[in-house]
Amino acid sequence: MSKNKTVAIVMATYNDWESILELLPGIDQELASLGMSGQVVIVDDGSGDFDCRDQVSGLELASILSVECVDLYRNHGNQRAVAIGIAYCADNVPCDYMIVMDSDHEDDPKYIPDMIVACDQNDGRKVIFASRSKRSEGVVFKGFYSAYKRLYYLLTGMPISIGNYSVVPKSLIRRIANIAELWSHFPASIMRAKIPYTSVPSVRAKRTIGESKMNLVSLLLHALSGFSVHAEIVGVRVLVMAVIAAVSVLSLLVIAVLLKMFTGIPILGWTSQIVGLLLIMLFQLFITMIIMVFMVVSGRQQAPMIPIAVYRQFFETVLQLYPRGKN
């Protein structure tokens, strides 16, 4: 790995400037160990609390040459803010690597060297994610997250154990900034676009300041966003499942009628009720199949919104926080 290369760090934040103030020196230290310099692009996702933001200019950083803040007009959610940050970097921040990470300390900077080394080992042709071999949340959250991963694999056929934390080589930055699905879910959009990727193991760190924004409701919204990226695949898989279920229900219906007509075997004494219930199930499955077909077809007819083409519409100003300069 050659030294003197440049890095752009993209992170989205919402009312979390105190965490960023503590996180930047850690990133700076890791870049210094690599002999690299970096620029940080922070996308402020409509924060109302700017405590500590002005203190960024007072930091003593060796390898981070500048910190910019892209102020969004309103809150759009983490994934859209990340998409805007990636598009902004692709257009305005020349670099050899782009690092995408969260601003709450749960993405530990100590894994930056491992990801950059892995990126070089793959000749700069793959996105390198920090896979989450161990999470720091409670038992209930871990249980729901495990269920989400299993459901994701069932509906998409792809495993998911990665988040935003990643290193993107120069050759893939603009390519990723042109992925329409980037608005919904960063890692899922990489999979959907068939961008080559791999991962290095990591342990998700614990937040040191404030409380995590990720709860069960956020996890559910995050999961639905991931499924929406693969809407066509999910739709087809659900359609196939519905067809299989419909055939099974229809078979049971035929068996119930044949047993009643040609045998003396009692069917709980409620043949009409069983037949009625099976008919209702069959009707519901038929409606499900129609919905899935229309969803798949309509998804192919919609014109995509490309992040790099429209990102400028979401913010008015870009503030230079470090070193202090003209905005």
Contacts in CASP RR format, 6 or more apart in sequence:
PFRMAT RR
TARGET T0000
AUTHOR 0000-0000-0000
METHOD contacts of the structure
MODEL  1
MSKNKTVAIVMATYNDWESILELLPGIDQELASLGMSGQVVIVDDGSGDF
DCRDQVSGLELASILSVECVDLYRNHGNQRAVAIGIAYCADNVPCDYMIV
MDSDHEDDPKYIPDMIVACDQNDGRKVIFASRSKRSEGVVFKGFYSAYKR
LYYLLTGMPISIGNYSVVPKSLIRRIANIAELWSHFPASIMRAKIPYTSV
PSVRAKRTIGESKMNLVSLLLHALSGFSVHAEIVGVRVLVMAVIAAVSVL
SLLVIAVLLKMFTGIPILGWTSQIVGLLLIMLFQLFITMIIMVFMVVSGR
QQAPMIPIAVYRQFFETVLQLYPRGKN
1 34 0 8 1.000
1 116 0 8 1.000
1 117 0 8 1.000
1 120 0 8 1.000
3 34 0 8 1.000
3 35 0 8 1.000
3 36 0 8 1.000
4 35 0 8 1.000
4 36 0 8 1.000
4 37 0 8 1.000
5 36 0 8 1.000
5 96 0 8 1.000
5 97 0 8 1.000
6 36 0 8 1.000
6 37 0 8 1.000
6 38 0 8 1.000
6 39 0 8 1.000
6 94 0 8 1.000
6 95 0 8 1.000
6 96 0 8 1.000
6 97 0 8 1.000
7 31 0 8 1.000
7 36 0 8 1.000
7 37 0 8 1.000
7 38 0 8 1.000
7 39 0 8 1.000
7 95 0 8 1.000
7 96 0 8 1.000
7 97 0 8 1.000
7 98 0 8 1.000
7 99 0 8 1.000
7 116 0 8 1.000
8 38 0 8 1.000
8 39 0 8 1.000
8 40 0 8 1.000
8 41 0 8 1.000
8 89 0 8 1.000
8 93 0 8 1.000
8 95 0 8 1.000
8 97 0 8 1.000
8 98 0 8 1.000
8 99 0 8 1.000
9 27 0 8 1.000
9 38 0 8 1.000
9 39 0 8 1.000
9 40 0 8 1.000
9 41 0 8 1.000
9 64 0 8 1.000
9 98 0 8 1.000
9 99 0 8 1.000
9 101 0 8 1.000
10 41 0 8 1.000
10 43 0 8 1.000
10 82 0 8 1.000
10 85 0 8 1.000
10 86 0 8 1.000
10 88 0 8 1.000
10 89 0 8 1.000
10 98 0 8 1.000
10 99 0 8 1.000
10 100 0 8 1.000
10 101 0 8 1.000
11 20 0 8 1.000
11 40 0 8 1.000
11 41 0 8 1.000
11 42 0 8 1.000
11 43 0 8 1.000
11 100 0 8 1.000
11 101 0 8 1.000
11 102 0 8 1.000
11 103 0 8 1.000
12 42 0 8 1.000
12 43 0 8 1.000
12 45 0 8 1.000
12 77 0 8 1.000
12 78 0 8 1.000
12 81 0 8 1.000
12 82 0 8 1.000
12 85 0 8 1.000
12 102 0 8 1.000
12 103 0 8 1.000
13 19 0 8 1.000
13 20 0 8 1.000
13 42 0 8 1.000
13 43 0 8 1.000
13 44 0 8 1.000
13 45 0 8 1.000
13 47 0 8 1.000
13 103 0 8 1.000
14 44 0 8 1.000
14 45 0 8 1.000
14 46 0 8 1.000
14 47 0 8 1.000
14 75 0 8 1.000
14 77 0 8 1.000
14 78 0 8 1.000
14 81 0 8 1.000
14 213 0 8 1.000
15 47 0 8 1.000
15 48 0 8 1.000
15 49 0 8 1.000
16 47 0 8 1.000
16 103 0 8 1.000
16 104 0 8 1.000
16 209 0 8 1.000
16 213 0 8 1.000
17 47 0 8 1.000
17 49 0 8 1.000
17 50 0 8 1.000
17 51 0 8 1.000
17 52 0 8 1.000
17 53 0 8 1.000
17 56 0 8 1.000
18 51 0 8 1.000
18 52 0 8 1.000
18 209 0 8 1.000
18 210 0 8 1.000
19 103 0 8 1.000
19 104 0 8 1.000
19 105 0 8 1.000
19 207 0 8 1.000
19 208 0 8 1.000
19 209 0 8 1.000
19 210 0 8 1.000
20 42 0 8 1.000
20 52 0 8 1.000
20 56 0 8 1.000
20 103 0 8 1.000
21 52 0 8 1.000
21 55 0 8 1.000
21 56 0 8 1.000
21 59 0 8 1.000
22 105 0 8 1.000
22 208 0 8 1.000
22 209 0 8 1.000
23 103 0 8 1.000
23 105 0 8 1.000
23 109 0 8 1.000
24 40 0 8 1.000
24 56 0 8 1.000
24 59 0 8 1.000
24 61 0 8 1.000
24 64 0 8 1.000
24 67 0 8 1.000
25 59 0 8 1.000
25 61 0 8 1.000
26 109 0 8 1.000
27 40 0 8 1.000
27 64 0 8 1.000
27 109 0 8 1.000
27 112 0 8 1.000
28 61 0 8 1.000
28 62 0 8 1.000
28 63 0 8 1.000
28 64 0 8 1.000
29 109 0 8 1.000
30 109 0 8 1.000
30 110 0 8 1.000
30 112 0 8 1.000
30 113 0 8 1.000
31 37 0 8 1.000
31 38 0 8 1.000
31 63 0 8 1.000
31 64 0 8 1.000
31 112 0 8 1.000
32 62 0 8 1.000
32 63 0 8 1.000
33 113 0 8 1.000
34 112 0 8 1.000
34 113 0 8 1.000
34 116 0 8 1.000
35 63 0 8 1.000
36 63 0 8 1.000
36 116 0 8 1.000
37 63 0 8 1.000
37 64 0 8 1.000
37 65 0 8 1.000
38 63 0 8 1.000
38 64 0 8 1.000
38 65 0 8 1.000
38 66 0 8 1.000
38 95 0 8 1.000
39 64 0 8 1.000
39 65 0 8 1.000
39 66 0 8 1.000
39 67 0 8 1.000
39 68 0 8 1.000
39 93 0 8 1.000
39 95 0 8 1.000
40 64 0 8 1.000
40 66 0 8 1.000
40 67 0 8 1.000
40 68 0 8 1.000
40 322 0 8 1.000
41 68 0 8 1.000
41 70 0 8 1.000
41 85 0 8 1.000
41 88 0 8 1.000
41 89 0 8 1.000
41 93 0 8 1.000
42 67 0 8 1.000
42 68 0 8 1.000
42 69 0 8 1.000
42 70 0 8 1.000
42 103 0 8 1.000
42 321 0 8 1.000
43 69 0 8 1.000
43 70 0 8 1.000
43 72 0 8 1.000
43 81 0 8 1.000
43 82 0 8 1.000
43 84 0 8 1.000
43 85 0 8 1.000
43 88 0 8 1.000
44 69 0 8 1.000
44 70 0 8 1.000
44 71 0 8 1.000
44 72 0 8 1.000
45 72 0 8 1.000
45 75 0 8 1.000
45 76 0 8 1.000
45 77 0 8 1.000
45 78 0 8 1.000
45 80 0 8 1.000
45 81 0 8 1.000
46 71 0 8 1.000
46 72 0 8 1.000
46 73 0 8 1.000
46 74 0 8 1.000
46 75 0 8 1.000
53 69 0 8 1.000
53 321 0 8 1.000
56 67 0 8 1.000
56 321 0 8 1.000
56 322 0 8 1.000
57 321 0 8 1.000
57 322 0 8 1.000
57 323 0 8 1.000
57 324 0 8 1.000
58 322 0 8 1.000
58 324 0 8 1.000
59 322 0 8 1.000
61 322 0 8 1.000
64 322 0 8 1.000
66 320 0 8 1.000
66 322 0 8 1.000
66 323 0 8 1.000
67 320 0 8 1.000
67 321 0 8 1.000
67 322 0 8 1.000
68 318 0 8 1.000
68 319 0 8 1.000
68 320 0 8 1.000
68 321 0 8 1.000
69 318 0 8 1.000
69 319 0 8 1.000
69 320 0 8 1.000
69 321 0 8 1.000
70 84 0 8 1.000
70 85 0 8 1.000
70 88 0 8 1.000
70 315 0 8 1.000
70 318 0 8 1.000
71 315 0 8 1.000
71 316 0 8 1.000
71 317 0 8 1.000
71 318 0 8 1.000
71 319 0 8 1.000
72 81 0 8 1.000
72 84 0 8 1.000
72 314 0 8 1.000
72 315 0 8 1.000
73 314 0 8 1.000
73 315 0 8 1.000
73 316 0 8 1.000
76 84 0 8 1.000
76 314 0 8 1.000
78 102 0 8 1.000
78 164 0 8 1.000
78 213 0 8 1.000
79 182 0 8 1.000
79 183 0 8 1.000
79 184 0 8 1.000
79 185 0 8 1.000
79 186 0 8 1.000
79 222 0 8 1.000
79 225 0 8 1.000
80 183 0 8 1.000
80 314 0 8 1.000
82 100 0 8 1.000
82 164 0 8 1.000
82 182 0 8 1.000
82 186 0 8 1.000
83 182 0 8 1.000
83 183 0 8 1.000
83 186 0 8 1.000
83 307 0 8 1.000
83 311 0 8 1.000
84 307 0 8 1.000
84 311 0 8 1.000
84 314 0 8 1.000
84 315 0 8 1.000
85 311 0 8 1.000
86 98 0 8 1.000
86 100 0 8 1.000
86 173 0 8 1.000
86 176 0 8 1.000
86 177 0 8 1.000
86 182 0 8 1.000
86 186 0 8 1.000
86 307 0 8 1.000
87 177 0 8 1.000
87 307 0 8 1.000
87 308 0 8 1.000
87 311 0 8 1.000
88 311 0 8 1.000
88 318 0 8 1.000
89 95 0 8 1.000
89 98 0 8 1.000
89 173 0 8 1.000
89 177 0 8 1.000
90 173 0 8 1.000
90 174 0 8 1.000
90 176 0 8 1.000
90 177 0 8 1.000
90 308 0 8 1.000
91 177 0 8 1.000
91 308 0 8 1.000
91 311 0 8 1.000
95 170 0 8 1.000
95 173 0 8 1.000
96 169 0 8 1.000
96 170 0 8 1.000
97 116 0 8 1.000
97 119 0 8 1.000
97 167 0 8 1.000
97 168 0 8 1.000
97 169 0 8 1.000
97 170 0 8 1.000
98 167 0 8 1.000
98 168 0 8 1.000
98 170 0 8 1.000
98 173 0 8 1.000
99 112 0 8 1.000
99 115 0 8 1.000
99 166 0 8 1.000
99 167 0 8 1.000
99 168 0 8 1.000
100 164 0 8 1.000
100 165 0 8 1.000
100 166 0 8 1.000
100 168 0 8 1.000
100 186 0 8 1.000
101 107 0 8 1.000
101 109 0 8 1.000
101 164 0 8 1.000
101 165 0 8 1.000
101 166 0 8 1.000
102 164 0 8 1.000
102 165 0 8 1.000
104 207 0 8 1.000
104 209 0 8 1.000
104 212 0 8 1.000
104 213 0 8 1.000
105 205 0 8 1.000
105 206 0 8 1.000
105 207 0 8 1.000
105 208 0 8 1.000
105 209 0 8 1.000
106 136 0 8 1.000
106 204 0 8 1.000
106 205 0 8 1.000
106 206 0 8 1.000
106 207 0 8 1.000
106 212 0 8 1.000
107 130 0 8 1.000
107 164 0 8 1.000
107 165 0 8 1.000
107 204 0 8 1.000
107 205 0 8 1.000
108 202 0 8 1.000
108 203 0 8 1.000
108 204 0 8 1.000
108 205 0 8 1.000
111 130 0 8 1.000
111 165 0 8 1.000
111 200 0 8 1.000
111 202 0 8 1.000
112 167 0 8 1.000
114 130 0 8 1.000
114 200 0 8 1.000
114 202 0 8 1.000
115 128 0 8 1.000
115 129 0 8 1.000
115 130 0 8 1.000
115 166 0 8 1.000
115 167 0 8 1.000
115 200 0 8 1.000
116 128 0 8 1.000
116 167 0 8 1.000
118 128 0 8 1.000
118 167 0 8 1.000
118 198 0 8 1.000
118 200 0 8 1.000
119 126 0 8 1.000
119 128 0 8 1.000
119 167 0 8 1.000
119 169 0 8 1.000
122 128 0 8 1.000
122 196 0 8 1.000
122 198 0 8 1.000
124 169 0 8 1.000
124 170 0 8 1.000
124 171 0 8 1.000
124 172 0 8 1.000
125 169 0 8 1.000
125 171 0 8 1.000
125 172 0 8 1.000
125 196 0 8 1.000
126 169 0 8 1.000
126 172 0 8 1.000
126 196 0 8 1.000
126 197 0 8 1.000
126 198 0 8 1.000
127 166 0 8 1.000
127 167 0 8 1.000
127 168 0 8 1.000
127 169 0 8 1.000
127 172 0 8 1.000
127 176 0 8 1.000
127 190 0 8 1.000
127 195 0 8 1.000
127 196 0 8 1.000
127 197 0 8 1.000
127 198 0 8 1.000
128 166 0 8 1.000
128 167 0 8 1.000
128 197 0 8 1.000
128 198 0 8 1.000
128 199 0 8 1.000
128 200 0 8 1.000
129 162 0 8 1.000
129 163 0 8 1.000
129 165 0 8 1.000
129 166 0 8 1.000
129 187 0 8 1.000
129 197 0 8 1.000
129 198 0 8 1.000
129 199 0 8 1.000
129 200 0 8 1.000
130 162 0 8 1.000
130 163 0 8 1.000
130 165 0 8 1.000
130 166 0 8 1.000
130 199 0 8 1.000
130 200 0 8 1.000
130 201 0 8 1.000
130 202 0 8 1.000
131 161 0 8 1.000
131 162 0 8 1.000
131 199 0 8 1.000
131 200 0 8 1.000
131 201 0 8 1.000
131 202 0 8 1.000
132 161 0 8 1.000
132 162 0 8 1.000
132 163 0 8 1.000
132 202 0 8 1.000
132 203 0 8 1.000
132 204 0 8 1.000
133 161 0 8 1.000
133 201 0 8 1.000
133 202 0 8 1.000
133 203 0 8 1.000
134 203 0 8 1.000
134 204 0 8 1.000
135 141 0 8 1.000
135 142 0 8 1.000
135 145 0 8 1.000
135 204 0 8 1.000
136 203 0 8 1.000
136 204 0 8 1.000
136 205 0 8 1.000
136 206 0 8 1.000
137 145 0 8 1.000
137 212 0 8 1.000
137 214 0 8 1.000
140 216 0 8 1.000
141 214 0 8 1.000
141 215 0 8 1.000
141 216 0 8 1.000
141 219 0 8 1.000
144 216 0 8 1.000
144 219 0 8 1.000
145 219 0 8 1.000
148 160 0 8 1.000
148 219 0 8 1.000
148 223 0 8 1.000
149 159 0 8 1.000
149 160 0 8 1.000
149 161 0 8 1.000
151 223 0 8 1.000
152 158 0 8 1.000
152 159 0 8 1.000
152 160 0 8 1.000
152 223 0 8 1.000
152 226 0 8 1.000
152 227 0 8 1.000
153 159 0 8 1.000
153 160 0 8 1.000
154 237 0 8 1.000
155 227 0 8 1.000
155 230 0 8 1.000
155 233 0 8 1.000
155 234 0 8 1.000
155 237 0 8 1.000
155 238 0 8 1.000
156 191 0 8 1.000
156 227 0 8 1.000
156 230 0 8 1.000
156 233 0 8 1.000
156 234 0 8 1.000
156 237 0 8 1.000
157 233 0 8 1.000
157 237 0 8 1.000
158 191 0 8 1.000
158 230 0 8 1.000
160 187 0 8 1.000
160 188 0 8 1.000
161 199 0 8 1.000
162 187 0 8 1.000
162 199 0 8 1.000
163 186 0 8 1.000
163 187 0 8 1.000
164 186 0 8 1.000
164 187 0 8 1.000
165 202 0 8 1.000
166 186 0 8 1.000
166 187 0 8 1.000
166 197 0 8 1.000
168 176 0 8 1.000
172 195 0 8 1.000
174 308 0 8 1.000
175 193 0 8 1.000
175 195 0 8 1.000
176 182 0 8 1.000
176 189 0 8 1.000
176 190 0 8 1.000
176 193 0 8 1.000
176 195 0 8 1.000
177 307 0 8 1.000
177 308 0 8 1.000
178 306 0 8 1.000
178 307 0 8 1.000
178 308 0 8 1.000
178 309 0 8 1.000
179 189 0 8 1.000
179 190 0 8 1.000
179 192 0 8 1.000
179 193 0 8 1.000
179 195 0 8 1.000
179 306 0 8 1.000
179 307 0 8 1.000
180 304 0 8 1.000
180 305 0 8 1.000
180 306 0 8 1.000
180 307 0 8 1.000
181 188 0 8 1.000
181 189 0 8 1.000
181 192 0 8 1.000
181 193 0 8 1.000
181 229 0 8 1.000
182 189 0 8 1.000
182 307 0 8 1.000
183 305 0 8 1.000
183 307 0 8 1.000
184 225 0 8 1.000
184 226 0 8 1.000
184 228 0 8 1.000
184 229 0 8 1.000
185 222 0 8 1.000
185 225 0 8 1.000
185 226 0 8 1.000
185 228 0 8 1.000
185 229 0 8 1.000
188 225 0 8 1.000
188 226 0 8 1.000
188 229 0 8 1.000
188 230 0 8 1.000
189 229 0 8 1.000
190 197 0 8 1.000
191 197 0 8 1.000
191 229 0 8 1.000
191 230 0 8 1.000
192 229 0 8 1.000
192 230 0 8 1.000
214 222 0 8 1.000
227 234 0 8 1.000
231 295 0 8 1.000
231 296 0 8 1.000
231 299 0 8 1.000
232 296 0 8 1.000
232 299 0 8 1.000
232 300 0 8 1.000
235 292 0 8 1.000
235 295 0 8 1.000
235 296 0 8 1.000
236 292 0 8 1.000
236 296 0 8 1.000
238 288 0 8 1.000
238 292 0 8 1.000
239 289 0 8 1.000
239 292 0 8 1.000
239 293 0 8 1.000
239 296 0 8 1.000
242 285 0 8 1.000
242 288 0 8 1.000
242 289 0 8 1.000
242 292 0 8 1.000
243 289 0 8 1.000
245 285 0 8 1.000
246 282 0 8 1.000
246 285 0 8 1.000
246 286 0 8 1.000
246 289 0 8 1.000
249 278 0 8 1.000
249 281 0 8 1.000
249 282 0 8 1.000
249 285 0 8 1.000
250 282 0 8 1.000
252 278 0 8 1.000
253 275 0 8 1.000
253 278 0 8 1.000
253 279 0 8 1.000
253 282 0 8 1.000
256 267 0 8 1.000
256 271 0 8 1.000
256 274 0 8 1.000
256 275 0 8 1.000
256 278 0 8 1.000
257 275 0 8 1.000
259 265 0 8 1.000
259 267 0 8 1.000
260 267 0 8 1.000
260 271 0 8 1.000
267 274 0 8 1.000
268 274 0 8 1.000
317 327 0 8 1.000
318 327 0 8 1.000
319 327 0 8 1.000
320 326 0 8 1.000
320 327 0 8 1.000
END
